[in-house]
Amino acid sequence: MRVESMLKTALPNKEECVAQCERLERAGCELARVALPAVELGEFLRWVNERTSLPLMADVHFDPAIAIAAMKAGCAAVRINPGNMPLHKLTEMIAMAKGLGVVIRVGANGGSLSARHLDAAGGDRATALFLAVREQVSLLLDRGFENIILSAKSSSVAETVRGNGLIARAWPELPLHIGVTEAGPGDAGIVRSTAGIAALLSQGVGDTLRVSLTDEPEREVRVGYEILKALGLRSRGVELISCPTCGRRRADVMKLVRLIEPMLSDLPDGTTVAVMGCEVNGPREAKNARFGIAGTPVGAVLFREGVVAGEYDFEDLPTVLPAFFKET
Ligand code: SF4
């Protein structure tokens, strides 16, 4: 499963685009889509593409000439939208993609479905997404072009899940990019994205993902990895297990978590750290983790690899914990 995002800066602001690519790469992003709204912006895309090692996919609508400009700019992949791309004008674009080994993503979106596809689906939007993808994929395959990634997104979780299920069953051999489009900001955006992506992944559907948030793109990447970590599909960064706390708590877990979070960034991927509030589940979880912290009324008992490493007062923890996390 590859984690993707999209640049949120217009190409003419090319220095910021490169800086955003660097931040995305540091967050673990493995491909970024970049909006290319006009042929004339192809030179900006070239400039950015030459200065980043992050693979870029040009996001193209309405005019295949823009996809051709993206390929001339050195882009390794283009996304075209079957809802607004005229089928009869794709010949030159397909030939160029074939010659250059460029990937074409056929990316349908619920917000730009054509009336034609909606009518053919009897108004069923999930089916209309499938029909839009089918029309363009059939054309590409008929022309002998197989370097294709599929995608069909809706802001409705149910439509996204059903539409992608239809697509995955129709072309099991083609990779499928998944996500809930325009999921929104904050908690609601994360929950909607997670609901759709996790439902699909639990059915074995999806090869790459993007979490589409009204937020910084790095957050999209972090949330994407958290979904994959929660499903046991990839590991990145620390697995932090912490109790929600309740009336039994013998320690201020929120305070402990805030204290340790800045100390965790250098730990190897997949390291488990448990922070627990009392003796009900605390000692067991803390012992099972690589690093465990079980709260006490005055501080915490620290466990390393299941063995007690010491008991400390809270005021000593800021000094003790950095060394505790470094020792193996
Ligand atoms: S570990 Fe203890 S404090 Fe935390 S939620 Fe469970 S019972 Fe409550």
Residues whose N, C-alpha, C, O or C-beta is under 5 A from the ligand:
A	BS01	SF4	C243 P244 T245 C246 R248 R249 M276 G277 C278 V280 N281 G282
